[in-house]
């Protein structure tokens, strides 16, 4: 599943990949490569941030611009070892101050405690933070910062009359830093006191296996939106609520508490006017694995438009970017299918990846897609997409495409495409590679992308 913010007129972006996609990747380099300056991007003077070895530092990234004049990068490292008692590789999120020569990153103290274990007279609750992948997604908005642990596990036991348990299940959870890290709150939409008497008779409303937080977003209205791709027996779930409700409920102190005004894709209710902002959800496993991208009403979380992929098992929808490419006042959609296969001239099948560009002609109506196809076998072209803003100041927005296994060395590439009135250039304007030796092992350069912010104040947006 993959989530974005979408609107008939304007669209904003977030992402939710499926579990099996994330589990299929290999370890990352622990470096983060930042390129800023005017277009063309300065490939000779990158700013490099580093984190703990084997922590997957750089798995998720965002810009943190709190308004105090100091810009930061926020970097997730979901396999990082922490100092939490009895927690193994709990994951971490780092704050990296912007500096031309780079600067040390500091650990954000989202959670310094070990596993919670609450024992009451007739019930007990315990969470399990080891290998929870905290930092798998990070999202920043002004002075708010969201970080998620989709493999966080939870167990509930009730001893009323007869002992029953929820089992140890990956519900997932997210933590929110507020007011420049002066306070923290927790949002776990699937954690509950649901118990199962007979595992052979599943509960239709069972949310114990949600893995909430594989993707996330903070909307302009202050709502948190989470994707839970494994919920409801793999059908997936979108859950959303307001930050104020999260703070008031305080799930950190009462982990079993239910947020009263939470809305979700099965029973969402609401009355506020969201006619100019919708959710865009990528579901790479839908439609017999052809994949799809679904536009959903952000009030009732109902599907209103569905774009279906063209090839089975191409992972169409695993990455999505939303931006107004052709400057017509309507946001357009870019979709990645990193496992797309072509028939090569030698008659062989080659997995090279493909990217689709859907220009929005009228609200909710799209042209036939422009298609860009990768060139490196198993390069995972389209694994990540980035809205770069207008790099060359021609009035059209530009896009970065990540291919983390591309190149003769397999270290990964990032391709920069410029926009124009009819879409993107068919060939990239620039090809970027990381500054690592080919014998260092694959760096997965281009696995995560973020752009569109002028972090160095040179009046050009940058690329990270």
ZAVEX-850618 format. One line per field, with one value per residue (C-alpha): residue in three letters; x, y, z. Coordinates in steps of 0.02 Angstrom, whole numbers. Each point is the difference from the previous one (the first is absolute). Layout:
BEGIN
type (ala,...)
xx (X,...)
yy (Y,...)
zz (Z,...)
REM end
This chain:
BEGIN
type (unk,unk,unk,unk,unk,unk,unk,unk,unk,unk,unk,unk,unk,unk,unk,unk,unk,unk,unk,unk,unk,unk,unk,unk,unk,unk,unk,unk,unk,unk,unk,unk,unk,unk,unk,unk,unk,unk,unk,unk,unk,unk,unk,unk,unk,unk,unk,unk,unk,unk,unk,unk,unk,unk,unk,unk,unk,unk,unk,unk,unk,unk,unk,unk,unk,unk,unk,unk,unk,unk,unk,unk,unk,unk,unk,unk,unk,unk,unk,unk,unk,unk,unk,unk,unk,unk,unk,unk,unk,unk,unk,unk,unk,unk,unk,unk,unk,unk,unk,unk,unk,unk,unk,unk,unk,unk,unk,unk,unk,unk,unk,unk,unk,unk,unk,unk,unk,unk,unk,unk,unk,unk,unk,unk,unk,unk,unk,unk,unk,unk,unk,unk,unk,unk,unk,unk,unk,unk,unk,unk,unk,unk,unk,unk,unk,unk,unk,unk,unk,unk,unk,unk,unk,unk,unk,unk,unk,unk,unk,unk,unk,unk,unk,unk,unk,unk,unk,unk,unk,unk,unk,unk,unk,unk,unk,unk,unk,unk,unk,unk,unk,unk,unk,unk,unk,unk,unk,unk,unk,unk,unk,unk,unk,unk,unk,unk,unk,unk,unk,unk,unk,unk,unk,unk,unk,unk,unk,unk,unk,unk,unk,unk,unk,unk,unk,unk,unk,unk,unk,unk,unk,unk,unk,unk,unk,unk,unk,unk,unk,unk,unk,unk,unk,unk,unk,unk,unk,unk,unk,unk,unk,unk,unk,unk,unk,unk,unk,unk,unk,unk,unk,unk,unk,unk,unk,unk,unk,unk,unk,unk,unk,unk,unk,unk,unk,unk,unk,unk,unk,unk,unk,unk,unk,unk,unk,unk,unk,unk,unk,unk,unk,unk,unk,unk,unk,unk,unk,unk,unk,unk,unk,unk,unk,unk,unk,unk,unk,unk,unk,unk,unk,unk,unk,unk,unk,unk,unk,unk,unk,unk,unk,unk,unk,unk,unk,unk,unk,unk,unk,unk,unk,unk,unk,unk,unk,unk,unk,unk,unk,unk,unk,unk,unk,unk,unk,unk,unk,unk,unk,unk,unk,unk,unk,unk,unk,unk,unk,unk,unk,unk,unk,unk,unk,unk,unk,unk,unk,unk,unk,unk,unk,unk,unk,unk,unk,unk,unk,unk,unk,unk,unk,unk,unk,unk,unk,unk,unk,unk,unk,unk,unk,unk,unk,unk,unk,unk,unk,unk,unk,unk,unk,unk,unk,unk,unk,unk,unk,unk,unk,unk,unk,unk,unk,unk,unk,unk,unk,unk,unk,unk,unk,unk,unk,unk,unk,unk,unk,unk,unk,unk,unk,unk,unk,unk,unk,unk,unk,unk,unk,unk,unk,unk,unk,unk,unk,unk,unk,unk,unk,unk,unk,unk,unk,unk,unk,unk,unk,unk,unk,unk,unk,unk,unk,unk,unk,unk,unk,unk,unk,unk,unk,unk,unk,unk)
xx (0,59,-80,0,-102,-100,-122,-92,93,150,81,122,102,38,43,-43,93,-57,88,69,83,96,51,72,136,181,100,34,154,-1,30,-122,45,-65,16,-42,37,-69,-52,94,19,178,56,180,-36,-129,-34,8,-76,42,-81,30,65,-133,-139,-80,37,-88,-143,-119,37,-88,39,-37,-27,-66,4,142,118,94,-43,26,-8,-96,69,-73,112,-123,133,99,47,-63,30,-178,7,-29,-34,100,13,-149,38,36,-28,138,-2,135,31,32,179,96,135,-120,-23,-25,-176,-78,-121,-178,-60,-171,1,132,-99,4,-153,-156,-74,-165,-70,-173,-116,-93,105,177,77,176,87,154,117,141,17,-150,76,-26,49,-65,-98,28,-106,26,-117,57,37,-80,92,-73,98,-71,42,-109,69,-35,-86,-135,-77,-158,-62,-164,-32,-185,-86,126,167,-3,134,24,160,163,-41,78,-126,127,12,58,71,-23,121,-86,54,181,21,-70,-135,-42,-160,-40,-123,-32,-166,-7,55,-150,-65,-63,23,-21,-70,23,133,-81,-153,67,-90,-58,49,169,132,133,117,-12,184,-59,130,81,-53,-57,-48,-40,-137,-20,-146,112,-61,112,-31,73,2,-16,26,-25,-162,-159,93,108,-135,80,-65,15,-21,-4,-35,46,158,-102,-98,161,70,-162,-15,182,31,174,-77,-154,55,-170,-95,-100,0,-184,9,111,-57,51,-30,-136,-115,64,-123,23,-76,143,25,148,-53,171,103,-16,105,98,32,117,-39,134,-82,-176,-84,85,167,-13,-9,-104,0,-163,-64,-104,-114,91,-160,-82,156,-97,78,-49,125,112,152,54,175,40,107,-18,129,78,-35,-97,-42,149,54,-106,38,-129,40,-62,123,-70,-51,-186,-59,-44,111,63,50,164,0,145,1,179,-23,-66,68,41,38,177,61,86,-169,37,-107,82,-66,41,-141,-118,-74,-172,-49,-187,-43,-167,-101,-158,-36,19,30,173,84,73,164,170,121,183,94,160,155,93,-52,-63,34,-170,-31,-151,31,-4,-70,32,-86,145,-96,55,187,37,-129,-91,-173,-17,35,134,11,135,-10,100,71,97,81,35,169,140,55,-177,21,-154,-43,-116,-69,-57,-142,-56,-183,-86,-177,-31,85,181,147,17,184,75,84,125,56,68,103,65,183,37,123,-77,79,-81,-160,-161,-36,-184,24,-171,-102,-75,-27,-59,3,-87,75,130,97,157,-94,76,-172,5,-85,114,3,34)
yy (0,176,162,177,158,39,134,39,166,-26,-157,-33,-156,-144,-182,-178,-147,-179,-109,-127,139,65,-173,-34,132,-21,100,181,107,107,160,133,96,178,103,184,146,62,-119,-98,-73,11,-181,44,81,-104,22,-170,-47,-165,-106,-163,-148,-126,111,33,183,92,-125,148,187,167,184,77,188,60,185,50,30,-165,-136,-184,-170,-136,-174,-168,-146,-142,-131,112,-69,108,11,-55,-138,-176,69,-63,110,105,128,186,169,129,189,67,189,69,56,18,-119,-115,-13,-137,-70,-16,-131,63,-69,-58,-150,-42,-132,-189,-108,50,-137,46,-132,31,-112,-75,52,31,94,-5,72,-65,129,-110,2,115,103,167,130,-99,158,180,153,180,149,165,-40,-174,-160,-174,-163,-176,-178,-113,-162,49,-148,-2,-132,15,-130,-2,-115,32,-170,-85,60,65,89,104,-92,89,98,142,140,138,170,178,137,186,134,167,178,-25,-162,68,-135,-167,-97,-174,-59,-187,-16,-191,-37,-61,-126,-117,-183,-157,-161,-106,52,-112,115,173,157,108,159,-68,137,-92,-16,178,49,180,127,-71,168,161,180,160,96,188,-15,-80,-179,-152,-127,-176,-149,-176,-117,-167,44,-99,-152,99,115,150,146,190,79,185,115,173,33,85,-160,-100,114,-2,-190,-24,-180,6,-7,-101,-113,-85,165,25,170,45,102,-116,-29,-149,-72,-121,111,179,138,188,163,118,63,-86,29,68,-139,-188,-152,-92,-182,-116,-186,-98,-169,40,-53,-169,85,126,130,157,180,52,176,1,130,66,20,-171,-93,-71,-34,123,-44,-149,-9,-179,-56,-82,-149,-133,2,164,78,142,124,-36,181,152,185,138,169,121,-45,105,154,-8,18,-186,-125,-150,-174,-93,-188,-120,-184,-52,-184,31,-125,31,-118,41,-12,-166,-74,-3,75,139,82,185,99,131,168,65,184,40,181,59,86,26,-34,-188,-28,-51,-17,-165,-17,48,-144,6,-164,-46,-62,-104,-179,-18,185,29,156,89,-66,180,161,179,165,119,160,108,-28,94,138,-32,0,-190,-117,-134,-179,-115,-188,-118,-166,-67,-148,84,31,-115,-8,-29,142,93,154,150,73,181,35,175,41,84,33,-181,-93,-44,-9,-176,-5,57,169,-65,-167,1,-134,-16,30,-180,-121,-140,-133,69,-99,72,168,-1,179,67,-110,153,171,169,167,164,95,137,-61,102,162,21,24,-171,-156,-143,-188,-128)
zz (0,-38,62,-68,27,-157,-59,-161,1,113,70,140,25,121,-29,59,-70,35,125,-123,-98,150,57,-172,8,51,129,-41,4,157,-99,-56,-156,-20,-158,0,-117,-164,-138,-59,174,62,-1,43,169,90,185,84,167,84,134,93,-99,-57,68,-170,28,-142,-17,21,-12,10,20,171,-13,169,-43,115,-145,15,-127,41,-79,91,-33,48,47,36,43,119,169,144,187,41,132,-71,-175,-149,-154,48,-136,13,-82,-18,-17,-115,-2,-172,-31,-163,60,89,188,131,16,172,62,31,168,-59,117,130,95,-19,-24,96,108,85,119,74,98,-148,-149,-57,-145,-69,-151,-91,-76,-62,-189,-12,-143,85,-130,-148,-44,54,-41,53,-4,77,183,-5,-40,-23,4,-10,51,-108,74,180,88,135,112,104,125,95,148,23,25,-114,-66,-180,-98,-156,-37,-39,-158,-103,20,-36,84,-32,110,-26,59,32,33,-52,98,164,8,-80,-36,-67,-132,-22,-93,3,178,100,125,-136,49,-103,70,-157,-126,-132,3,-45,57,-148,91,56,-1,100,-150,-67,-5,5,-51,-156,-69,78,-32,95,-90,-10,124,131,-26,10,-139,14,-116,70,-148,90,91,-35,-66,-121,-67,84,102,-3,172,39,146,61,99,137,25,9,135,101,-5,52,-54,75,174,-49,-144,-14,-18,-160,-86,-15,-160,-100,-178,-106,-171,56,101,-9,40,-7,-55,-37,-177,-80,-180,-43,79,-18,44,-134,47,-93,13,-95,38,-60,-162,-11,40,-142,137,10,58,83,31,160,75,152,102,-18,-63,-148,-171,-136,-138,-37,-115,-38,-49,-166,51,135,140,-59,171,-79,139,112,-22,-40,-19,-20,-77,-133,-138,-143,103,-43,181,17,86,-98,55,-26,39,15,-50,43,-45,-176,-129,-183,-145,-53,-181,42,45,185,138,99,157,-23,81,-70,50,-55,-10,7,-43,70,-139,102,184,19,-187,-61,-168,-59,94,-63,35,49,6,91,-89,132,34,178,28,84,-103,77,175,64,-72,52,-37,-28,-34,-146,-4,-162,24,-163,82,6,144,-9,65,69,-28,110,-60,151,-89,-168,-78,-56,182,67,125,-60,-102,13,-161,-16,-123,-46,-25,-146,-64,-51,142,37,-119,-68,44,166,6,126,73,177,87,177,43,49,-75,-102,112,158,-25,-64,82,-54,-55,-50,115,87,-79,62,-90,-28,148,-12,150,-37,-39,-174,-79,-83,70,47,-13,137)
REM end
